[in-house]
Amino acid sequence: MIDTHCHLYLDEFKVDIMEIIERANEAGVSKFYLPAIDSAEIENMFLLEEKYPKQCFAMMGLHPCSVKENYLDELTIVSDWLSKRKFAAVGEIGLDFYWDKTFIDQQYHVFRKQIELSLEFDLPIVIHTRNAMQETIDVVKEYVPKGVRGIFHCFGGSVDNAKEIIEAGFYLGIGGVLTYKNAGLAEVLKAVDLRYLVLETDAPYLTPVPFRGKRNESSYIKYVAEKLAEVKNIQVDEVEMITTANAEKIFGL
């Protein structure tokens, strides 16, 4: 399996990252895609990638929750890094109107600029959206004719949202939320073909049942795969095979 979205470079994993990787490998997870947040975490992300060069792959981008007064400086850092070396994707990027609406206009500007960078460097994008699903989809649609592609990470929208995203040529990132009883995601995914789904953890966040409330880690992706197999009424092996093939397609493996 491939964990298409995990923040294994954060402080939460500093003490036991070796064990985290080992447990994930034992659970069948062979690759880990690392979304960027902002300049404060770039060095730690690179250090992890350097330690596990055949398993950990860095993205570059500015998270919408990190769009503050210094957003132009942060954008310059993103742009500079994209011109210096190869990355797996531009991410995670998008719109988040949940915590703070102070910088909504700037979030739109940063999102569009980073989509343009993804097109310039021929990279997929990995999208974060919270309390802004339709707004995010509408921005993405502007760039569909230009060939934008990627993943809507941590998808938690409706069937109609899923259809719009798939029609735009994007995949849905499915993680621990699928295992939450009241999330409603299982019902939505009954109407979505497995060909459009990839697995993720968003570790250390959004831990699946039965570990909800504790630190998430990549080995727990198996619980997401098992739940998805149950939802689709198929074998876990099939979920693993198809979602891995989807991830390989997105990241050009």
N, C-alpha and C positions, 0 to 999 in steps of 0.2 A: 504494500500500500504506500501511498504518498500523502504526507501531511502537507497540504497545499498552503497552510497558513498557521504559523506558530512563532511566538516571540521567545524562543529558547535562549536568547542572549540577555534577557532581563535579569535583574538582581535576584529574583525569586529562584533562579536556577544556578546561581554562582557556586553554591556549595557542592551540588551533586549532579552536575551536567553529564559527567561520564556515565553514571548509573541511569540517568534519564535516557540517554541515547541507547545504551545497552538494552534497557527494558523495551524501548520502542522497537529495536531490531528484533528482539525475541518475539514481539507481538506481530512482526511482519511488516513493520514500517521501515522502508529503505531510504527515503529521501524526505528532506525537511525544507520547506520554503519559508524564508524569513522576511516578513514585511517590515519596512522601515517605519519609524514614527516621526523622528525629527533629528536634528544634528547632534543632540545630546547622547543619542544611543548608537550612532553610526560606528564608532570605534569598537564597541562591544560586539556589534553584529559582525563586523569584519573579522574580529578575533575568533569568534566561533566558526565562521566559514573557513578560516585558515586552519583551524584545528581539525575540522572534518570536511576537507575539500571535495570529497566524492559524495557527501551526503547532505551538506548544508549549503543552501544557495540564497544569496542576498538579493533583495529588491532595493530599489531606491525611490523615495517619495516623501511627501509631507502629509501626515495624517491631518484630517480636517480639525480635530480637537487641538492640534498644535498651531493652528493658524491664529496668530496673535499680532501684536504691533510690529514685530520683526519679520513678518511673513515674506517680505521681498528679499531679505537676507537669506532666509531659509530656502526660498525658491532658487536663489542663485547657487546655493550649496548643492541642491538637487541637480540642477542643470550642469554644474561643473563636474560632479561625479559621473553623471551619465555620459559625458564626453570623454572621461578618462579610462573607463574600463567597462567590461560586459556585466550586465545584471540580468536576473531572471525575469524581471518585470518592473513596471513603474507602480509602486504601491507601498503602503496602502493609501489610497487617495479617495476623495469623495466629499460628501456633505453630511454634517451632523448638527441637527437643530435641537438636540436633546438637552445638553448641559448648558449651553451658552449661545445666545443669539446675537451677541455683540458684533461678531465679525462675519455675518452672513454674506455680505457683498464680497468680502475678501475671500471667503471660502469658495464662492462661485468662480472668482478670478483664478484662484490657485488650482482648482479642479480643472478648469478649461486649459490652463497653461500646461498642466502636467499631462493631460490627454494629448495635447499638441506635441509635447516632448516624446511621448510614447510612439507617436506616429513618425516623428523625426528619426528615432532610433530603432524603429521597427520592433517594439516590445509590446507584450500584452499589458493590460492594466488590471490591478486588483483593487476592487472598490469597497469602501466602507460607507454604509448609509444607515443613519438612525434618525427616526422621525422626519425623514426626507426622501422616502422611497420614490414617489412620483417625480419629485423635483430632480432627483438623481437620474432616473430613467430618461427624463426629457432632455437633460444635458447630453447624455450618452447618445441619444438618437441624432443629435446635431452632427455627430462625428461618424455615424455608421457608414455614410457614403464614402468616407475617406479611409475606411478599413479598420477602425478601432475594434479591438477584441479583448477578451479577458474573462474575469470572474466577478460576480457579485458575491463578495465574501459574507458569511453569516446570514444567508438569505432567511428572511422570516416574514415574507409578504404573502399576498393572496395568489390564487390561481391566475387571476388576470395579470398581476405583476409578473408572475413567472412566465406567462406567455409573451408579454412584451419584451422581457429580458432575453428570452430564447430567440424571438424573432429578430432581435438586434444582433444576434450571433454570439451571445454571452452564455457562460455556464453559471450554475448556482453552487455556491460553496455551502456544504451542509455539515454542521457540527453538533455539539452537545445539546443545543436547543431542541433538536429532534426528539430527544429522550425525555423532555419535560412534559408532563401530563397535560397541562393547560395551555401549552404553546400553540396548539392547533396546526403545527407544521406537518405532522404525519398525514392529516387529512388532505392538505394541499399537495403533498408529494405523491399521493395516490394518482393524481392527474398529470404528473410530470414524468416523462420518459427518462430512464436511467442514463441515457446517452447525453443528457445535459447537466449531469451532476458530478461534482468532485467532493472528496472528503477533506475535512480540516478539523483542527482542534481549537485554534485561537489560544492555545496555551500561553500563559497560565490562567486564562479566563474561560468562562462558559463551560465548566466541567460537566461532563455527562453524568446521568444517573448510572451507577449507584454511588458516585463520589461527589455529587453536587455539594457545593459549599467548601470543598477543599481545592487545593492547587491543581490545575489541569496539567496534563502532560501528554506527549504524543502517543504513548502506548495505549491511552484510553480511546484512541480513534476506533479501536475494534468494537467498542460498545455502540458507536455511531453506525458502523457497518452492519452490526447485528440488528439494530433497530430498523435500519433501512431495508434489510433483507426481509424482516418481518412485515414491514409496510407494503413492500412490493410482492410479498409471498413467493420469494425465490431463495436460492441458497446463498449463503454469505460469500462463497467463492466467486459467484457471478457478480455480486456487488463490488468485490475487490478488483476483479479483472476489468470490469467496464469503467469504474471510476478512475482506476490507475491509467488506463488507456486514454481517458479524457484528459487527465492531468498532463500526461506525456505530450499529447497533441497541443495543449495550450502553451506549455513551456518549451516546445520544440525539441523534445528529447528523441 
